Amino acid sequence: MENKQLVRLAIILKHSSRIVLLILSVGVLIFALLSGSESMGGGIKGLLKNIPNTLPWTVLILAVLSSYKWAKAGSLISLLVSLGLMYFLNFSRGNFFLSTFVLCLLLVFLSFTLVLTTWSSAQKPEPEEK
């Protein structure tokens, strides 16, 4: 009985972390697309010039979506992309913002949770003794 509850909890955590990762990534993608477009001319032209700012978030969205089809590979890729975002947005340049750090830390935590739950739910349960 206890093993079934742990498996159910792992499944709930896996789906919850995927959904929250997708919501956060789409939100930040929209913010990244709109935030710099005014300085690049505004309108559609400014949005098109600002598309490179959305590439890291697009990669994260694709990694999380791929975890639906290929659970182990997609979860590992999303963790690697989250760690890459953490490094490049916080530590590779001279500017460090606490809000960006907290967001990236949340992405890494959710991706790590996705990896743990995917790999633990992929383990075949031992047969129950009667």
N, C-alpha and C positions, 0 to 999 in steps of 0.2 A: 504494500500500500504506500509506503513512504517513497519507494523508488518511482512509482507512478506520479506522485505529487512533484518530485524533483524534475522529472521529464516534462511535466506540464508547465512548471515554472520556467524551465529553460526555453520551452517553445514560446511562452508569453514574452519573456525577456528578449528573445531573438526577434520576434515580430515588432515589439515595441521599439527596440533600438533601431531597426530598419526604418520604421515610420518616422521616428524623431529625427534620424539622420537625414532622411529625404526632406522633411519639412524645414529643418535648419538650412540645409544646402540650397534648396530652392529659394528660401527667403534671402539668404546672403547673395545668391546669384542675381536675383532681381535688384537688390541693393547695389551690388557691384556694377551692374549694367547701367543703372540710372544715376548713380552718384557722380560719376565723372563726365557724363555726357554734355552737361551745360558748358563746361570749359572747352569742349571739342566742337563747338558750333551749335549744339542743341538740336532738337528735333530728331528725325530719322537719321540724318547724316551723323549727328553726334553719337547716337546709339550704335550705329554701325562702326564708328571709329573706336568705340569703347568696348567692343566685343572681346578683345584680348584680356581684359580684366576679369572676364567670366570663365576663362578656360580652366583654372584650377577647380572651380566649383562644378563645372560641367564634368570634369574627370571624376570627381567624387560622386556625383549623382550617377554616372554610368557605372562606377564600381559598386555602389549600393544596389542599383538595379540588377547588375549581373549576379549579385548574391542570391537573387531569387531563382535564377536558372542553375548556376554553379555555386552552391553554397560555400564550400570551403575556399575555393579560389577567389570568389567575389569578396568574402569577408576579409581575407588576408590582403587583397588589393586595397580595399577600403581602409584598412588599418595603415598600410604603407602610405597611401595618399594623405591620410589624416596626419601622420607623423611628418610627412613632407610639408604639408601646410603649416604645421606647428613650427618647423624649422625656418621655412622661408618667410613666413609672415611675422615672426617674432625675433629670431636670433640672427638671421643672415644680414640684416641691415641695421643701421644705427638707431632706428626708431622702435621703441617698445611701448606698446599700449596694453594696459591691464585688460581692457575689454576684449581685445583681439586674442590675448593669451587665454582668457577664460573660455571664449568661444572655441578656440582650437583645442584646449584641454578637454572640453565637453565632447568634441568630435572624436578625439583619441579615446576617451573613456567609452563612448558609445560603440566605436569600432572594435575596441578590445572586448567589450561585452558581446558583440556580435560574433567575434571569433571564438570566444569561450563557449558560448551557447551552441554555435554551429558544430564545433568539434565535439562537444559533450553529447549533443543529441544525435550525432552520427555514430556514436559508439553503440554497438548492439547490446541490449540488456541481457543479463544472464538469465537463463531459464529458471523459473520459480520452482522450488521444491515443494512436493505435495505431501 
